[in-house]
């Protein structure tokens, strides 16, 4: 493993937790990543998904607002293009969570 980029591997762990429906565990990992690299859009988007599934809609909306401020062209389509396994069965649900939190489609 690359010791210079541990957040990359933690993102994989968070995605695995999300795929298992363990949103609370994923959110802990993602918050850890963002404490080190607050500009990481993919981690923040996945954290918004977790927040939506945990019933923390305002936190999810705030996460998307931060993404929009940092990168106004970031969208669900771009997010899908960057995730590790975009054809998983849960991806439509994840997209809906991003949409409900206020992320633009494209």
C-alpha positions in Angstrom: 0.0 0.0 0.0 1.1 3.5 -0.7 1.8 5.2 2.6 1.7 8.6 1.0 -2.0 8.3 0.1 -3.8 6.4 2.9 -7.0 8.2 2.2 -7.3 6.4 -1.1 -7.5 3.0 0.6 -9.8 4.4 3.3 -12.2 5.5 0.5 -12.3 1.9 -0.7 -13.1 0.8 2.9 -15.9 3.4 3.1 -17.4 2.3 -0.3 -17.4 -1.3 1.0 -19.2 -0.2 4.1 -21.8 1.6 2.0 -22.2 -1.4 -0.2 -23.0 -3.4 2.9 -25.4 -0.8 4.1 -23.2 0.1 7.1 -23.6 3.8 6.7 -22.6 4.7 10.2 -19.3 2.9 9.9 -18.7 4.4 6.5 -19.4 7.9 7.8 -16.8 7.5 10.5 -14.2 6.5 7.9 -15.2 9.4 5.5 -15.1 12.0 8.3 -11.6 10.8 9.1 -10.6 11.2 5.4 -12.1 14.7 5.3 -10.3 15.7 8.4 -7.1 15.1 6.6 -8.2 16.1 3.1 -11.2 18.4 3.3 -11.2 19.1 -0.5 -11.8 15.5 -1.5 -15.1 15.7 -3.4 -15.7 12.0 -3.8 -15.4 11.4 0.0 -17.7 14.3 0.7 -20.3 13.1 -1.8 -20.2 9.6 -0.3 -20.5 11.1 3.2 -23.6 13.0 2.0 -25.1 9.6 0.9 -24.3 8.2 4.3 -25.9 11.2 6.0 -29.1 10.8 4.0 -29.3 7.1 4.9 -28.8 7.9 8.5 -31.6 10.5 8.5 -29.2 13.4 8.7 -30.6 15.3 5.8 -29.4 18.8 6.8 -25.8 17.4 7.2 -26.1 15.9 3.7 -27.4 19.1 2.3 -24.5 21.0 3.9 -22.0 18.5 2.4 -23.5 19.0 -1.1 -23.4 22.8 -0.6 -19.7 22.5 0.2 -19.1 20.5 -2.9 -21.0 23.0 -5.0 -19.0 25.8 -3.5 -15.7 24.0 -4.2 -16.6 22.7 -7.6 -19.8 24.0 -9.1 -19.6 21.5 -12.1 -19.4 18.4 -9.9 -22.5 16.3 -10.5 -24.1 12.9 -10.0 -22.9 12.0 -13.5 -19.3 12.9 -12.6 -19.6 11.1 -9.3 -20.8 7.9 -11.1 -17.8 8.2 -13.5 -15.4 8.1 -10.5 -16.7 5.4 -8.2 -15.0 2.0 -8.2 -18.0 -0.1 -9.1 -20.6 2.0 -10.9 -22.8 -1.0 -11.9 -23.5 -2.2 -8.4 -27.1 -2.8 -7.6 -27.2 -0.1 -4.9 -25.9 2.8 -7.2 -29.4 4.0 -8.2 -30.3 4.3 -4.5 -27.0 6.2 -3.9 -27.8 8.5 -6.8 -31.2 9.2 -5.4 -29.7 10.1 -2.0 -27.3 12.6 -3.7 -30.2 14.0 -5.7 -32.3 14.4 -2.5 -29.5 16.2 -0.9 -29.3 18.7 -3.7 -26.6 17.5 -6.1 -27.2 18.3 -9.7 -27.7 15.5 -12.1 -25.2 16.6 -14.8 
